[in-house]
Amino acid sequence: MLLMSVCLQEWLPSDHLAYFISDVVDHLDLSTIMRHYEDEERGYPPYHPRMMVKVLLYAYCIGVPSSRKIEKSFMRMLPFESEG
């Protein structure tokens, strides 16, 4: 069994693309999307919109446009985990 540090930031350099995307998305106005997210009561709770925007932007930037490939990458690649 491989044990990893709880702090994922220790595994990426401070100038990694994932941090840049995270900072950019943190400054975006997602209030319209957030309003629908916060009002939703049906079904399973959705993923947080800000996290999803970060994951999608990072995936597109590294050339992973397919949702299935994004899912597989999320399970295998550390930078994707830092976006969540």
Chimera marker file (.cmm) of the C-alpha trace (Angstrom):
<marker_set name="trace">
<marker id="1" x="0.000" y="0.000" z="0.000" r="1" g="1" b="0" radius="0.5"/>
<marker id="2" x="1.311" y="3.436" z="-0.974" r="1" g="1" b="0" radius="0.5"/>
<marker id="3" x="0.837" y="6.151" z="1.596" r="1" g="1" b="0" radius="0.5"/>
<marker id="4" x="0.634" y="9.741" z="0.393" r="1" g="1" b="0" radius="0.5"/>
<marker id="5" x="0.821" y="12.992" z="2.256" r="1" g="1" b="0" radius="0.5"/>
<marker id="6" x="-2.581" y="14.443" z="3.053" r="1" g="1" b="0" radius="0.5"/>
<marker id="7" x="-1.473" y="17.795" z="1.613" r="1" g="1" b="0" radius="0.5"/>
<marker id="8" x="-1.537" y="17.435" z="-2.180" r="1" g="1" b="0" radius="0.5"/>
<marker id="9" x="0.184" y="20.812" z="-2.587" r="1" g="1" b="0" radius="0.5"/>
<marker id="10" x="3.422" y="19.191" z="-1.389" r="1" g="1" b="0" radius="0.5"/>
<marker id="11" x="3.497" y="17.089" z="-4.575" r="1" g="1" b="0" radius="0.5"/>
<marker id="12" x="3.236" y="19.894" z="-7.150" r="1" g="1" b="0" radius="0.5"/>
<marker id="13" x="5.677" y="22.724" z="-7.846" r="1" g="1" b="0" radius="0.5"/>
<marker id="14" x="4.392" y="26.150" z="-6.816" r="1" g="1" b="0" radius="0.5"/>
<marker id="15" x="4.286" y="27.356" z="-10.447" r="1" g="1" b="0" radius="0.5"/>
<marker id="16" x="2.179" y="24.432" z="-11.730" r="1" g="1" b="0" radius="0.5"/>
<marker id="17" x="-0.632" y="25.159" z="-14.209" r="1" g="1" b="0" radius="0.5"/>
<marker id="18" x="-3.199" y="23.709" z="-11.790" r="1" g="1" b="0" radius="0.5"/>
<marker id="19" x="-2.523" y="26.520" z="-9.300" r="1" g="1" b="0" radius="0.5"/>
<marker id="20" x="-2.838" y="29.194" z="-11.992" r="1" g="1" b="0" radius="0.5"/>
<marker id="21" x="-6.195" y="27.808" z="-13.140" r="1" g="1" b="0" radius="0.5"/>
<marker id="22" x="-7.406" y="27.531" z="-9.565" r="1" g="1" b="0" radius="0.5"/>
<marker id="23" x="-6.515" y="31.177" z="-8.898" r="1" g="1" b="0" radius="0.5"/>
<marker id="24" x="-8.213" y="32.367" z="-12.106" r="1" g="1" b="0" radius="0.5"/>
<marker id="25" x="-11.423" y="30.432" z="-11.426" r="1" g="1" b="0" radius="0.5"/>
<marker id="26" x="-11.498" y="31.671" z="-7.821" r="1" g="1" b="0" radius="0.5"/>
<marker id="27" x="-11.794" y="35.215" z="-9.231" r="1" g="1" b="0" radius="0.5"/>
<marker id="28" x="-14.565" y="34.440" z="-11.754" r="1" g="1" b="0" radius="0.5"/>
<marker id="29" x="-18.118" y="35.573" z="-11.077" r="1" g="1" b="0" radius="0.5"/>
<marker id="30" x="-20.078" y="32.316" z="-11.006" r="1" g="1" b="0" radius="0.5"/>
<marker id="31" x="-23.055" y="33.773" z="-9.134" r="1" g="1" b="0" radius="0.5"/>
<marker id="32" x="-25.608" y="32.789" z="-11.802" r="1" g="1" b="0" radius="0.5"/>
<marker id="33" x="-24.426" y="29.187" z="-11.763" r="1" g="1" b="0" radius="0.5"/>
<marker id="34" x="-24.128" y="29.156" z="-7.978" r="1" g="1" b="0" radius="0.5"/>
<marker id="35" x="-27.721" y="30.309" z="-7.571" r="1" g="1" b="0" radius="0.5"/>
<marker id="36" x="-28.972" y="27.234" z="-9.449" r="1" g="1" b="0" radius="0.5"/>
<marker id="37" x="-26.528" y="25.002" z="-7.592" r="1" g="1" b="0" radius="0.5"/>
<marker id="38" x="-27.620" y="26.230" z="-4.169" r="1" g="1" b="0" radius="0.5"/>
<marker id="39" x="-31.340" y="25.957" z="-4.990" r="1" g="1" b="0" radius="0.5"/>
<marker id="40" x="-31.144" y="22.390" z="-6.344" r="1" g="1" b="0" radius="0.5"/>
<marker id="41" x="-32.857" y="19.844" z="-4.113" r="1" g="1" b="0" radius="0.5"/>
<marker id="42" x="-33.487" y="16.969" z="-6.513" r="1" g="1" b="0" radius="0.5"/>
<marker id="43" x="-31.447" y="13.792" z="-6.618" r="1" g="1" b="0" radius="0.5"/>
<marker id="44" x="-27.878" y="13.285" z="-5.530" r="1" g="1" b="0" radius="0.5"/>
<marker id="45" x="-26.027" y="16.464" z="-4.493" r="1" g="1" b="0" radius="0.5"/>
<marker id="46" x="-24.141" y="17.862" z="-7.513" r="1" g="1" b="0" radius="0.5"/>
<marker id="47" x="-20.407" y="18.532" z="-7.599" r="1" g="1" b="0" radius="0.5"/>
<marker id="48" x="-19.491" y="22.081" z="-6.671" r="1" g="1" b="0" radius="0.5"/>
<marker id="49" x="-19.570" y="24.285" z="-9.822" r="1" g="1" b="0" radius="0.5"/>
<marker id="50" x="-16.290" y="26.057" z="-9.031" r="1" g="1" b="0" radius="0.5"/>
<marker id="51" x="-14.492" y="22.718" z="-8.710" r="1" g="1" b="0" radius="0.5"/>
<marker id="52" x="-16.023" y="21.508" z="-11.992" r="1" g="1" b="0" radius="0.5"/>
<marker id="53" x="-14.895" y="24.649" z="-13.851" r="1" g="1" b="0" radius="0.5"/>
<marker id="54" x="-11.368" y="24.144" z="-12.505" r="1" g="1" b="0" radius="0.5"/>
<marker id="55" x="-11.280" y="20.510" z="-13.595" r="1" g="1" b="0" radius="0.5"/>
<marker id="56" x="-12.685" y="21.251" z="-17.072" r="1" g="1" b="0" radius="0.5"/>
<marker id="57" x="-10.317" y="24.164" z="-17.715" r="1" g="1" b="0" radius="0.5"/>
<marker id="58" x="-7.299" y="22.181" z="-16.563" r="1" g="1" b="0" radius="0.5"/>
<marker id="59" x="-8.318" y="19.214" z="-18.710" r="1" g="1" b="0" radius="0.5"/>
<marker id="60" x="-8.755" y="21.369" z="-21.823" r="1" g="1" b="0" radius="0.5"/>
<marker id="61" x="-5.424" y="23.103" z="-21.208" r="1" g="1" b="0" radius="0.5"/>
<marker id="62" x="-3.538" y="19.802" z="-21.128" r="1" g="1" b="0" radius="0.5"/>
<marker id="63" x="-5.400" y="18.396" z="-24.151" r="1" g="1" b="0" radius="0.5"/>
<marker id="64" x="-7.986" y="16.134" z="-22.518" r="1" g="1" b="0" radius="0.5"/>
<marker id="65" x="-11.344" y="17.217" z="-24.041" r="1" g="1" b="0" radius="0.5"/>
<marker id="66" x="-13.324" y="13.997" z="-23.534" r="1" g="1" b="0" radius="0.5"/>
<marker id="67" x="-15.406" y="13.655" z="-20.372" r="1" g="1" b="0" radius="0.5"/>
<marker id="68" x="-14.521" y="9.971" z="-20.113" r="1" g="1" b="0" radius="0.5"/>
<marker id="69" x="-10.823" y="10.724" z="-20.444" r="1" g="1" b="0" radius="0.5"/>
<marker id="70" x="-11.167" y="13.505" z="-17.870" r="1" g="1" b="0" radius="0.5"/>
<marker id="71" x="-12.708" y="11.014" z="-15.450" r="1" g="1" b="0" radius="0.5"/>
<marker id="72" x="-9.891" y="8.505" z="-16.010" r="1" g="1" b="0" radius="0.5"/>
<marker id="73" x="-7.279" y="11.241" z="-15.667" r="1" g="1" b="0" radius="0.5"/>
<marker id="74" x="-8.870" y="12.451" z="-12.454" r="1" g="1" b="0" radius="0.5"/>
<marker id="75" x="-8.354" y="9.019" z="-10.938" r="1" g="1" b="0" radius="0.5"/>
<marker id="76" x="-4.697" y="8.809" z="-12.029" r="1" g="1" b="0" radius="0.5"/>
<marker id="77" x="-3.198" y="12.283" z="-12.125" r="1" g="1" b="0" radius="0.5"/>
<marker id="78" x="-2.246" y="14.327" z="-9.075" r="1" g="1" b="0" radius="0.5"/>
<marker id="79" x="-2.874" y="17.797" z="-10.574" r="1" g="1" b="0" radius="0.5"/>
<marker id="80" x="-6.504" y="16.864" z="-11.192" r="1" g="1" b="0" radius="0.5"/>
<marker id="81" x="-6.861" y="15.962" z="-7.528" r="1" g="1" b="0" radius="0.5"/>
<marker id="82" x="-5.471" y="19.322" z="-6.475" r="1" g="1" b="0" radius="0.5"/>
<marker id="83" x="-8.296" y="21.006" z="-8.436" r="1" g="1" b="0" radius="0.5"/>
<marker id="84" x="-10.961" y="19.322" z="-6.349" r="1" g="1" b="0" radius="0.5"/>
<link id1="1" id2="2" r="1" g="1" b="0" radius="0.2"/>
<link id1="2" id2="3" r="1" g="1" b="0" radius="0.2"/>
<link id1="3" id2="4" r="1" g="1" b="0" radius="0.2"/>
<link id1="4" id2="5" r="1" g="1" b="0" radius="0.2"/>
<link id1="5" id2="6" r="1" g="1" b="0" radius="0.2"/>
<link id1="6" id2="7" r="1" g="1" b="0" radius="0.2"/>
<link id1="7" id2="8" r="1" g="1" b="0" radius="0.2"/>
<link id1="8" id2="9" r="1" g="1" b="0" radius="0.2"/>
<link id1="9" id2="10" r="1" g="1" b="0" radius="0.2"/>
<link id1="10" id2="11" r="1" g="1" b="0" radius="0.2"/>
<link id1="11" id2="12" r="1" g="1" b="0" radius="0.2"/>
<link id1="12" id2="13" r="1" g="1" b="0" radius="0.2"/>
<link id1="13" id2="14" r="1" g="1" b="0" radius="0.2"/>
<link id1="14" id2="15" r="1" g="1" b="0" radius="0.2"/>
<link id1="15" id2="16" r="1" g="1" b="0" radius="0.2"/>
<link id1="16" id2="17" r="1" g="1" b="0" radius="0.2"/>
<link id1="17" id2="18" r="1" g="1" b="0" radius="0.2"/>
<link id1="18" id2="19" r="1" g="1" b="0" radius="0.2"/>
<link id1="19" id2="20" r="1" g="1" b="0" radius="0.2"/>
<link id1="20" id2="21" r="1" g="1" b="0" radius="0.2"/>
<link id1="21" id2="22" r="1" g="1" b="0" radius="0.2"/>
<link id1="22" id2="23" r="1" g="1" b="0" radius="0.2"/>
<link id1="23" id2="24" r="1" g="1" b="0" radius="0.2"/>
<link id1="24" id2="25" r="1" g="1" b="0" radius="0.2"/>
<link id1="25" id2="26" r="1" g="1" b="0" radius="0.2"/>
<link id1="26" id2="27" r="1" g="1" b="0" radius="0.2"/>
<link id1="27" id2="28" r="1" g="1" b="0" radius="0.2"/>
<link id1="28" id2="29" r="1" g="1" b="0" radius="0.2"/>
<link id1="29" id2="30" r="1" g="1" b="0" radius="0.2"/>
<link id1="30" id2="31" r="1" g="1" b="0" radius="0.2"/>
<link id1="31" id2="32" r="1" g="1" b="0" radius="0.2"/>
<link id1="32" id2="33" r="1" g="1" b="0" radius="0.2"/>
<link id1="33" id2="34" r="1" g="1" b="0" radius="0.2"/>
<link id1="34" id2="35" r="1" g="1" b="0" radius="0.2"/>
<link id1="35" id2="36" r="1" g="1" b="0" radius="0.2"/>
<link id1="36" id2="37" r="1" g="1" b="0" radius="0.2"/>
<link id1="37" id2="38" r="1" g="1" b="0" radius="0.2"/>
<link id1="38" id2="39" r="1" g="1" b="0" radius="0.2"/>
<link id1="39" id2="40" r="1" g="1" b="0" radius="0.2"/>
<link id1="40" id2="41" r="1" g="1" b="0" radius="0.2"/>
<link id1="41" id2="42" r="1" g="1" b="0" radius="0.2"/>
<link id1="42" id2="43" r="1" g="1" b="0" radius="0.2"/>
<link id1="43" id2="44" r="1" g="1" b="0" radius="0.2"/>
<link id1="44" id2="45" r="1" g="1" b="0" radius="0.2"/>
<link id1="45" id2="46" r="1" g="1" b="0" radius="0.2"/>
<link id1="46" id2="47" r="1" g="1" b="0" radius="0.2"/>
<link id1="47" id2="48" r="1" g="1" b="0" radius="0.2"/>
<link id1="48" id2="49" r="1" g="1" b="0" radius="0.2"/>
<link id1="49" id2="50" r="1" g="1" b="0" radius="0.2"/>
<link id1="50" id2="51" r="1" g="1" b="0" radius="0.2"/>
<link id1="51" id2="52" r="1" g="1" b="0" radius="0.2"/>
<link id1="52" id2="53" r="1" g="1" b="0" radius="0.2"/>
<link id1="53" id2="54" r="1" g="1" b="0" radius="0.2"/>
<link id1="54" id2="55" r="1" g="1" b="0" radius="0.2"/>
<link id1="55" id2="56" r="1" g="1" b="0" radius="0.2"/>
<link id1="56" id2="57" r="1" g="1" b="0" radius="0.2"/>
<link id1="57" id2="58" r="1" g="1" b="0" radius="0.2"/>
<link id1="58" id2="59" r="1" g="1" b="0" radius="0.2"/>
<link id1="59" id2="60" r="1" g="1" b="0" radius="0.2"/>
<link id1="60" id2="61" r="1" g="1" b="0" radius="0.2"/>
<link id1="61" id2="62" r="1" g="1" b="0" radius="0.2"/>
<link id1="62" id2="63" r="1" g="1" b="0" radius="0.2"/>
<link id1="63" id2="64" r="1" g="1" b="0" radius="0.2"/>
<link id1="64" id2="65" r="1" g="1" b="0" radius="0.2"/>
<link id1="65" id2="66" r="1" g="1" b="0" radius="0.2"/>
<link id1="66" id2="67" r="1" g="1" b="0" radius="0.2"/>
<link id1="67" id2="68" r="1" g="1" b="0" radius="0.2"/>
<link id1="68" id2="69" r="1" g="1" b="0" radius="0.2"/>
<link id1="69" id2="70" r="1" g="1" b="0" radius="0.2"/>
<link id1="70" id2="71" r="1" g="1" b="0" radius="0.2"/>
<link id1="71" id2="72" r="1" g="1" b="0" radius="0.2"/>
<link id1="72" id2="73" r="1" g="1" b="0" radius="0.2"/>
<link id1="73" id2="74" r="1" g="1" b="0" radius="0.2"/>
<link id1="74" id2="75" r="1" g="1" b="0" radius="0.2"/>
<link id1="75" id2="76" r="1" g="1" b="0" radius="0.2"/>
<link id1="76" id2="77" r="1" g="1" b="0" radius="0.2"/>
<link id1="77" id2="78" r="1" g="1" b="0" radius="0.2"/>
<link id1="78" id2="79" r="1" g="1" b="0" radius="0.2"/>
<link id1="79" id2="80" r="1" g="1" b="0" radius="0.2"/>
<link id1="80" id2="81" r="1" g="1" b="0" radius="0.2"/>
<link id1="81" id2="82" r="1" g="1" b="0" radius="0.2"/>
<link id1="82" id2="83" r="1" g="1" b="0" radius="0.2"/>
<link id1="83" id2="84" r="1" g="1" b="0" radius="0.2"/>
</marker_set>
